[in-house]
Amino acid sequence: MSEVRYKLIDLFAGAGGMTQGFVNAGFVPVFAVECDSAAADTYAANFGDHVYRGLIEDLDLSTLPEADVVIGGPPCQGFSPLGKMSPQDQRVQEQAALNGLWRYFVSTIEQVQPKAFVMENVPELLKSAQYAALERATRALGYDVRSQVLNAADFGAPQRRRRAFVVGIRGALALLPEPTGDRKTVRDAIGCMELTPTGEDWHVGRKPTPKSLERYRCVPPGGNRFDLIERRPDLAPDCWLRKKTGSTDVFGRLEWDKPALTIRTEFFKPEKGRYLHPEADRPITHREAALIQTFPRSFVFSGSKIQVARQIGNAVPPKLAEAVARSVRKQLAVANEGSSMRGEESGSEDQA
């Protein structure tokens, strides 16, 4: 018997990191929603031109195709600071509007009636009033719901990245995957890449000034801006000299045999985090960042350097999504088996 090919809809799809993970686990994408044009182009180049290019608020839900699973990560800006800022602050109002997009996720579930759903977001989501409302709404639709914060490094991604996942299943218990024990390192991800960027296939570097190169050379593997200050204070910006404490990731260098820290949208700027290459005196390239995120080497990106960096940094690591997808797939099999058994019992009663 051939393997069941569950159909997938991805809301807030971005470049398709979540979709890639589910594809790795045998799911078939049939529809996606993405309002960023460059990210939508990237999604289409890799998974097909079934992506709705616009705001989910403008989508006619009645036009959605049938699907077994709905996934997505609504914009997450604001879950942390909302309680610390004035309700009259424009940023609070904008963030509240973004946080309200989970309602469209629930409306889609109500319309499509999938067998399962998966939502991904920042860990702070699980402590919010929005999450409590989402859980109540989806339970009322007949789903068993479970949520948990997962670390990508526990599931075969060479990166420490914590994300919240919410899983809902009909006809079975909602479960999240146990750590696989498959620990990967930066070397596993990018050790095969040329030390000097080729300028092709997104293995593109910046053009540092001589002063920047001198700064890079002061930072050893695992080091950061404090090593620069200690070795060459004359090269350190005044603001670093004045601030003797603070983040140990700024101007940090990766280590070959450890996982990276979270790859964010400005990984090409060393001053934004631990993004210096473990060996070469440069930041990691776009392709290297994508590999650390566990996108396949063949994955196609569309857009400018800044747009593609945003796509990479905002993505769910496909390897992490794949672990969740495989867990969902097992529970779908349980649900299908239970449904078949109930059908058989009903048939037996009819015959009696």
N, C-alpha and C positions, 0 to 999 in steps of 0.2 A: 504493500500500500504506500502511495506517495505521501510525502510530508504535507500536512495542511499548510496552505499559504494564506495566512491571515492578512486582511487588508488594513491599511494604516492611513490615518489622517494626522497631519502635523500642523498644529496651530502655533503661531509665533515661531515659525520654522527657522529663521535666520539662515545660515549657510547650510544647515541640515545635519548638525552634529548628532542630534537625537535620532533623526531618520537613519543616518548611517549606522548607528548602533543597532537599531531594530532591523535594518536590512541585513546586517551581519548575522543576526539571529534568525533570519528566514522570513521576515515580514515583507509585505509588498506595499510600497507607498502608492496611494491613488489620488491624494489631494493634499495641498498644503496652503497655508496662508502666511504671507510675509509682506509687510508694507515698505521695507527698504528695497529699493530697486536693484542695487548691486547685489545684495544678499539673495534676492529672488532669482537673479541671473545665475548666481552660483548654485543655488538649489536646483534650478532647471537643468543646468549643464551636467549635473551628476545624477539626477533622479527622474528627469522628464519634465516636460512643460505642462504639468498639471497644477501649477502654483497660481493661486489668486494673488495678484499684485495690488494690494491695497489694505486699508484699515479693516480689521475684523468687524468694527462697528458698522461698516457699510456693506458687509456681506449678507446676501439673502440666504439664510440658513436652509431654506426649503430646497435650495439647489444642490446641497451637499450630496455626494454619493454615499452609498452604503459602505460601512467599514466595521471591522471587528474591534479595532482599538483606536482611541483618540489620544494623542500625546501633545505636549506643548509646555512652554515656559513663559507665562505672561511677564511683561516687563516688571522688574523687581525694585526699581528705584523707590526708596522712601520707606520701606518696611521698618528700617532701624530708626531714622531720625524723626518720624512723624510725631512721636510723643514728646520730643524735646524742643519743638519749634511752635511758634504761635500759629493758631489756625488761620489767622489773617495773612500769614506769609504766603506770597504767590507760589513759592516752591512747594509748600505744603499742599496747596490746592492742586497744583499740577501733579504732584506725586500721588495724591488721593485719587485723581482721575485715572492715572496709570494703574494703581493698585486695584481699581474697580474692574479692570479688564478680566479678572478671573470669572466674572459673571458671564462673559461671553463664552468662556470655556465650558461653564456649566450648561449654558443654553445650547451649545453644540452637542453636548452629551445627551441632553434631553431630546434634541431633534434626531440625532443619528441613532441613539440607543445602542451604542457599542457594547461588546461583551466585557470590555475593560478600558480603563483610562490610566494615564500616567501624567502627572504634572511635576515639573521641576522648577526649583527656585532657590533663593538664598535661604540659609538656615533660619534667619529671623522670621520668615514667613510663618513657621509653625507656632510661633508665640503670638501671632496677630489675631485680631478680631475677624479679619477677612478669612483666615484659614478656618476658624471655628464655624463661620457661616458656610464656607465651601463644603466642609465635612458634613454639616447638617443637611445641606441641599442634596449632595450626592448619595448620602445614606437614604434619604427620602425617595430617591429614584431607584432604590433597590440594590445598591452596591455595598459590599463590605469594603471598608476603607482603612488603610494603614499608612502611616507616614514615618519617615526616619531620615536622619542626616547621614549621608554616605560620603566616604573619602575616596576619591578616584584612585589614590595610591594603593588602596586595598583590593583593587579589581583590575590590575594589570596595566594601569596608566603610570607613566614615569613622572608623576606630578602630584603634589599634595594639594588637593582641591576639594573642599567640603561643600556639598550641595544637598538641599532638602528634596526628597522625592515623596510624592503622594500617589499611592496606587489604589485603584478601585476595581473590584472584580464582581461579576454577577455569577452566582451559583457555586462559588468556592471562596475559601479564605484568601484575603489579600495578603500577600507576602512580599518581602523585599529580600534581595540576595544576601547570603552570608559572604564575608570576605573570602576571596579565592586563594589567598596566599601567594599569588603570582606577582611578586615584587619586581618592578622594572626600574631602570635607572636612566639618567640622561644619556649615558653611553649607548644603552640599548636602543634609544630613540634616534639619536643623531650622530652616533659614532661613525656611520657610513658616509656622512656628508663631507664634501670638500672643505678644508679649513678656510680656503679663500673662496668667498662667494662667486659663483659663476655668472651671476646676473640673469640666469635663465630659470624658468619654472619656479619663480618666487624665491629662489635662493639668492636674494638681493640684499646687499649691505648698504650702510650709509657711507658718506665720505667724511670721516672725522678730521678735525683740525689737528695739527701737530700737538697742540696742548691737550686735546682730548686723548690722543694716543698715549701721551705721557701719563695721563691720569689712569687710563686703563691698565698700564703696565705696573702700576703701584698696587693693584688689587689681586691678591692670590686666590686660588680656588677656595671657595667658602668665605672669602673676605668681603669687605664692604667699604663704605666711605670712611670709616674710622681708620682703616689701614692706610688709606690715602692721606688722611690728616696726619697720622703718625710718621709716615715715610717722607711725604712731601707737602708740608703745610703751605708752602708757597703756591701750590697748585690748587688748593682747596678754596671753594667760594667762601666769602666772608660769613654767609649765613650758616655754613657748616661749622666754621670755627667758633661761632658764637653759641651754637647748639651742641653741647657736649653729650647729650643723651638723645634717645629717640630710636627710630626704626633702624634695625640692623640689616634690612633688605636693600635700602637705597644704595645704588651704585655697587650692588653685590655681584659676585661672580659665582656661576653655577659650578657644581662639582660633578665629575664624570660618573662616579659610582654611588650617587645618591639621586633620589627623585628631585625634580625641580619644585619650586614653590609655584603658587598659582600664576598661570599665564594670563595676563590681563590685556586690555586693548592697546596699551602703549608699550608693549614689550621691546620695541625698537629703540626706546629711550632708556639708557642705563640709570638715569637719575630717578626713574619711576619705580625701580624694584631690582630684584636679583636676576638680571637679564644679560649679563656679560657671559660670553661663551666660556666654557671651562678651560680652554687652552688658547684660542686665538684672541687677540686684542681687539675685540669688537663686540657689539651686541649680537644676539642670535638673529637669524634672518627669519623672514616670514615662513619659509618652508620648514625651517627647524622648529619654529613655534608650533606650526601645524602638526608636525610629527610628535612633538611632546604632548600635544593635545590628543594624539592617536588617530588623526585623520590619515587615511591611506596616502602613500607617496603619489599615487595616481590621481588624487582628488584635485579637481579643477576649481580655481578661484577666479571670480570676475570682479572688476572694479579697480579703483586706484589703490596705492599702497596703504593709505590711511583707511579706506573702506574695507580692504581685505584684512588689515590688522584688527579692525573692529569685529569683523566676522569671526576671526580665529579666537580672539580673546573672549567673546561673548558666548562661544559655543559650549555645549555639553560635550565633554570628552566622549567620543564614540565608544571607547572601550568600557566606560562606566555605564553608558546607555545600553550597551549590549548585555551587560550583566543583569540589568533590570529587565530587559526584554526577554532574556532566557528564563528568568524567574516567572515573568508574566505568562510566557508560553506554557510552562509546566502547569500553572494554575488554570489556564484555559483548557488544557487537556483534562484536568480533573473536573472542571465544570461541564465539559462535553460528555465525559463518561457518566457523570451524575445525571445529566439530562437524558442520556440514552437509557439508563437503568430505570428512570421514572417513566419513560415512554413504554418500556417493556412491561413494567408492572401495571401500567394503565391498560395495555393491551390484554394482559392476562385477566384482569378484572372484567374487561368487556366480554372476553370469551366465556368466562364463568357465568 
